[in-house]
Amino acid sequence: MHEALDKETVKAMMMIEVTGKSTSQVIRKLRGIPQLIKLHTTNGAWDLVGEIHTTSLREFDEVLRQVREIDGILNSETSVLLSSL
């Protein structure tokens, strides 16, 4: 049963660019989103990488909306994970 539920999970990776010195504030707000199950700092063009797990595309869309509303996030790019190899 757990395996079937896992197949229904919408999984995605979100890359996040943060403005100025607001990283700590943005991290606190992102940690308040339960569907954002992992959050990592990184180097390069993106400041943070998050892993999202939702039970539906509707819920996934809601998570994206919540992230977009966080002050201090300049840009983000999200890729849905289609299959594991």
Buried (B, 14 or more C-beta within 10 A) or exposed (E): EEEEEEEEEBBBBBBBBBEEEBBEEBBEBBEEBEBBEEBEEEEEEBBBBBBBBBEEEEBBEBBBEBBEEBEBBEEBEBEEEEEEE
